[in-house]
Amino acid sequence: MSVKKRLYGMGIPKNIKTTIIQELKFDIGFDAFIFERNIKQNFKELCYLGDSIMDNGNTELFTKNILNL
């Protein structure tokens, strides 16, 4: 599944502009889980805390491009 389709499947309205800054592929799903958990922990001060954008929460949204920090 494409990242764009996954974003909309997570509840982002089509009128919200999204930018995919990088796509990472993992052979093992658990490796992806650990990577994502580490990113959320290491950059928790940059997590988006505004009004809900996604139907299932905003836990994967950041206020800056964290991959360039």
N, C-alpha and C positions, 0 to 999 in steps of 0.2 A: 504494500500500500504506500502511496506517495505521502510525503510529509504534509503537503498541503491538504490532502484528503483527510489525513489523520487529525489535523488541526480542526477542520470543520466538523469532524465526527466527535470531537471533544466539546463541541458547543460554541465555538467562536462564530459569531454572526458574520454573514458574508459581507456586510458593510464595514467591518473592522479591517483595516489594513494590517497585514502581518508580513514580517520579513523573516525568512529562514536564513540564519547566519551561518549555519554549518549543519551538515547531516553526517552522522556517524553510524556505521554499521558494525554490529557485533555478531559473531557466530553463535555465541551462547547468551541467551536472554538474561541470565543471572549477572553476567558481566555488565550488561547495559544497566541493570538495576543498581549495581554497586557504583558505577560511574555517575549515574544521575543522583544518587543519594549523596555522594561526595560533593558534587557541584552545588546541590541545594544547601549543604552544610557550610561549605567554604564561602559561599556568596550570599548567605542569608540576609545580610544587611542591604543587599540590592534587590531583594524580592519585591515584586509588585504587591502593594497593599491597598490599592484603590478599590473602587466598586468592582463587583464581579463582572468579568468579561466572558469567562467560560462556564458552561453549565455545570461542570464537575469540579470547579475550583480553579484557583489561579496559582497553584503550587509550582508550576513550571515557567512562570513569567518573571522577567527581570526588567529593571528600569534602565539598564545599560547592557551593552554587548559584553558579556562576561568572558567571552573567549578571547578578547583582545586585551584583557587586563593582566 
